[in-house]
């Protein structure tokens, strides 16, 4: 599975990220994915933070996001500004005010973590170490890091909203978070099925990236669910423990549309009868093809959540 761009803190790196310059702009959520894609190839890292909610509706596309792209120097910064300007024009956005400045000599990843705000998704609230979530919510403690998926991107937030919808309706004892990234969904599943009326879930958090496996293991420990979340290195279902623990009552996969389509037969094979799959990381225009592939594999669409350009699908076997 291919790691996708993180909208909390993503780096295209083989060693440490060397970022001496950054650009910043504020834009509506429906344009966020396109701008990230336009900047991805030239940026060392990209972060996005929700700065203004459009209203109470989970499917509102009027939210405003602050996008920051980091690069090596001022020349690359000018190139990023040009790319952002061109992409915004293609999208028909009003001219965006784009800031461009040198990065202070500091740990900019830590600085981002300090400035991140609480993220709400149904009953869930995602927070960093420096924030205190309000009572009455399912708190998930996730800090900015190298693995994607803090909950702020539309695809991850869509998965959290999907989990919130089903947690009180279905019994789950075995679950798989495929392409776990930072482990946010694995933690959310463990906390949603924590021994109440709908059972207690044992969760496998699988990823092809060792950095993500380490991040999800640390997230499980930080959230007090390490006894029920096991992080494992696996390419899809190929890992012995991932294969051997099937069938699953619930599989969450926040990846990309193309690998999700290719994995449809394997997803159905490893899912228990009447089991649920939550798929995300796809755009609304990709929904039809994904749903058709899963229909052929024996699953039917049960629900969907759209957040701006991003879509989350719930399918049942």
C-alpha positions in Angstrom: 0.0 0.0 0.0 1.2 3.4 -0.8 1.6 6.0 1.9 -0.5 9.0 1.0 0.0 12.7 1.7 -0.6 13.7 5.3 -2.5 16.8 5.9 -1.3 17.0 9.5 2.4 16.6 8.9 3.7 14.8 5.9 7.3 14.6 4.7 8.7 13.1 1.5 11.9 12.1 3.0 14.7 9.5 3.2 16.5 11.3 6.0 15.5 14.2 8.2 13.4 17.0 6.6 15.4 20.1 6.0 12.9 22.9 5.7 14.1 26.5 5.8 11.2 28.2 4.1 7.4 27.9 4.2 4.3 29.3 2.5 0.8 29.5 4.0 -2.7 30.1 2.7 -6.3 29.8 3.9 -8.8 28.1 1.7 -12.2 26.3 1.7 -12.3 22.6 2.5 -13.6 21.6 -1.0 -10.3 22.9 -2.5 -8.0 21.5 0.1 -7.3 18.1 -1.6 -6.5 19.7 -5.0 -4.1 22.3 -3.5 -2.3 19.6 -1.5 -1.9 17.5 -4.6 -0.5 20.5 -6.6 2.1 21.2 -3.9 3.0 17.6 -2.9 5.8 16.9 -5.4 7.8 20.0 -4.6 7.1 20.5 -0.9 9.3 18.9 1.8 6.2 18.7 4.1 2.6 19.9 4.2 0.4 20.5 7.2 -3.3 21.5 7.2 -5.3 22.7 10.2 -9.1 23.3 10.5 -9.4 27.0 11.4 -13.2 27.7 10.9 -16.1 25.2 10.9 -18.9 25.8 8.4 -21.6 24.7 10.8 -23.1 21.8 12.6 -23.5 19.5 9.6 -20.8 16.8 9.4 -20.9 17.1 5.6 -20.5 20.8 5.3 -17.9 21.8 2.7 -17.7 25.4 3.9 -15.0 24.8 6.5 -11.8 26.9 6.2 -8.4 25.3 6.5 -4.9 26.7 6.9 -2.5 25.0 4.6 1.3 25.3 5.2 3.9 23.9 2.8 7.6 23.7 3.8 10.6 23.6 1.4 14.3 24.1 1.4 14.8 27.7 0.4 13.2 30.9 -0.9 13.5 29.9 -4.5 11.5 26.7 -3.9 9.1 28.9 -1.9 8.5 31.1 -4.9 7.9 27.9 -7.0 5.3 26.7 -4.4 3.6 30.1 -4.5 3.3 29.9 -8.3 1.9 26.4 -8.1 -0.7 27.4 -5.5 -1.7 30.4 -7.5 -2.1 28.4 -10.6 -4.1 25.7 -8.9 -6.4 28.1 -7.2 -7.1 29.8 -10.5 -8.0 26.5 -12.1 -10.4 25.8 -9.2 -12.0 29.2 -9.7 -11.1 30.4 -6.3 -10.9 34.1 -5.5 -7.2 35.2 -5.5 -5.6 33.8 -2.4 -3.4 35.7 0.0 -0.3 33.5 0.2 2.3 34.2 2.9 6.0 33.3 2.2 8.7 33.4 4.9 11.8 31.8 6.3 11.3 29.2 9.0 12.7 30.2 12.3 15.6 28.1 13.6 13.4 25.8 15.7 11.8 22.4 15.7 9.0 23.3 13.3 7.3 19.9 13.7 7.0 20.5 17.5 5.9 24.1 16.8 3.1 22.8 14.6 2.0 20.3 17.3 1.8 23.1 19.8 -0.5 25.2 17.5 -2.8 22.3 16.5 -6.3 22.6 17.9 -8.9 20.1 19.2 -10.5 18.2 16.4 -14.1 17.0 16.9 -15.8 14.2 14.9 -19.0 13.0 16.4 -18.3 11.8 19.9 -14.5 11.7 19.2 -12.1 14.5 20.0 -8.5 14.3 18.8 -5.9 16.2 20.7 -2.2 16.6 21.3 -0.3 16.4 24.5 -0.7 20.1 25.1 -4.5 20.2 24.9 -7.1 19.1 27.4 -10.3 17.6 25.7 -13.7 18.4 27.3 -15.4 15.7 29.3 -18.1 13.5 27.8 -16.2 12.8 24.6 -14.1 9.8 23.4 -10.6 11.4 23.6 -7.9 10.3 21.2 -4.4 11.5 22.0 -2.4 11.8 18.8 0.6 14.1 18.2 2.0 15.4 14.9 4.5 12.9 13.5 5.8 11.2 10.4 2.8 8.9 9.8 -0.4 10.4 8.3 -3.8 10.5 9.9 -4.3 12.8 12.9 -8.0 13.0 12.2 -7.9 16.5 10.6 -8.0 15.4 7.0 -11.5 14.8 5.5 -10.7 11.1 4.9 -9.6 10.3 8.5 -12.4 12.5 10.0 -14.9 10.7 7.8 -13.7 7.3 9.2 -14.1 8.7 12.7 -17.7 9.8 11.9 -18.4 6.4 10.4 -17.2 4.7 13.6 -19.3 7.0 15.6 -22.4 6.0 13.6 -22.0 2.3 14.1 -20.4 1.9 17.5 -23.7 1.6 19.4 -25.3 -0.6 16.7 -22.9 -3.4 16.0 -21.0 -5.9 18.0 -17.3 -6.0 17.2 -14.7 -8.4 18.7 -12.1 -8.6 16.0 -11.1 -5.5 14.0 -8.4 -4.5 11.6 -7.1 -1.0 10.8 -5.4 -1.6 7.4 -2.9 1.2 6.6 -3.0 2.4 10.1 -0.6 5.4 9.8 -0.6 7.1 13.1 -3.0 4.6 14.7 -5.8 7.0 15.2 -8.5 4.7 13.8 -7.1 1.7 15.7 -7.3 3.6 18.9 -10.8 4.9 18.0 -12.0 1.3 17.4 -10.6 0.1 20.7 -12.2 2.9 22.6 -15.5 2.5 20.9 -15.8 -1.2 21.7 -14.3 -1.2 25.2 -16.3 -3.9 27.0 -19.7 -2.2 26.9 -22.9 -3.6 25.5 -21.4 -4.1 22.0 -18.4 -6.0 23.2 -14.7 -5.5 23.5 -12.6 -5.3 20.3 -9.1 -6.6 19.8 -7.6 -4.5 17.0 -4.8 -5.2 14.7 -3.1 -2.1 13.3 -1.3 -3.0 10.1 0.9 -0.9 7.8 3.7 -1.4 5.2 5.7 1.4 6.7 7.8 0.6 9.9 7.5 4.3 11.0 3.7 4.0 11.0 3.8 0.7 12.9 5.9 2.4 15.6 3.7 5.4 15.6 0.5 3.3 16.1 2.1 1.3 18.8 3.0 4.5 20.7 -0.5 5.9 20.1 -2.0 2.7 21.6 0.2 3.1 24.7 -0.5 6.8 25.0 -4.3 6.1 24.9 -4.3 3.3 27.4 -5.3 0.6 24.9 -2.0 -1.2 24.3 -3.4 -4.5 25.6 -6.1 -4.5 22.8 -4.2 -2.8 19.9 -1.4 -4.8 18.3 0.7 -3.0 15.6 2.2 -5.2 12.9 4.2 -4.7 9.7 2.2 -6.1 6.8 1.7 -5.5 3.1 -2.1 -5.7 3.0 -3.2 -9.0 4.3 0.1 -10.7 3.7 1.4 -10.7 7.3 1.0 -14.0 9.1 -0.9 -12.5 12.0 -3.1 -10.3 9.8 -4.0 -13.3 7.7 -4.4 -15.7 10.6 -6.6 -13.5 12.7 -9.4 -13.3 10.1 -12.3 -13.2 9.8 -12.9 -9.6 11.1 -16.1 -8.1 12.2 -14.8 -4.7 11.1 -12.1 -3.5 8.7 -11.1 0.1 8.4 -8.9 1.1 5.4 -8.0 4.8 4.9 -5.6 4.4 2.0 -6.2 5.5 -1.7 -8.9 4.5 -4.3 -6.7 2.4 -6.5 -5.3 0.0 -3.9 -8.7 -0.1 -2.3 -10.2 -1.3 -5.6 -7.4 -3.9 -6.0 -8.0 -5.2 -2.5 -11.8 -5.7 -2.8 -11.6 -9.6 -3.2 -9.2 -9.9 -0.3 -11.2 -7.5 1.8 -14.3 -9.7 1.3 -12.4 -12.9 1.9 -11.1 -11.7 5.3 -14.4 -10.2 6.5 -16.8 -12.2 8.7 -20.4 -12.7 7.5 -22.4 -9.4 8.0 -19.0 -7.8 8.7 -18.5 -4.1 8.0 -15.8 -2.3 5.9 -15.0 1.4 6.2 -13.2 2.7 3.2 -11.7 6.2 2.8 -8.9 8.1 1.1 -11.0 8.4 -2.0 -12.6 11.4 -3.8 -16.3 11.6 -4.5 -15.7 11.1 -8.2 -14.0 7.7 -7.4 -17.0 6.4 -5.3 -18.8 4.7 -8.2 -15.9 2.6 -9.3 -14.9 1.6 -5.7 -18.5 0.6 -4.9 -18.8 -1.5 -8.0 -15.6 -3.4 -7.3 -16.8 -4.2 -3.8 -20.3 -5.2 -5.1 -18.6 -7.7 -7.4 -16.7 -9.1 -4.3 -20.0 -9.6 -2.5 -20.3 -6.4 -0.4 -23.1 -3.8 -0.6 -23.0 -0.1 0.2 -24.6 0.7 3.5 -23.8 4.4 4.1 -21.5 7.1 3.0 -20.1 10.3 4.4 -18.8 13.2 2.2 -16.6 15.9 3.6 -15.7 18.4 0.9 -14.0 16.4 -2.0 -13.4 13.3 0.3 -15.7 10.4 0.6 -16.0 7.6 3.2 -17.9 4.5 2.4 -19.5 1.9 4.7 -20.1 -1.5 3.1 -21.5 -4.7 4.6 -20.9 -8.3 3.6 
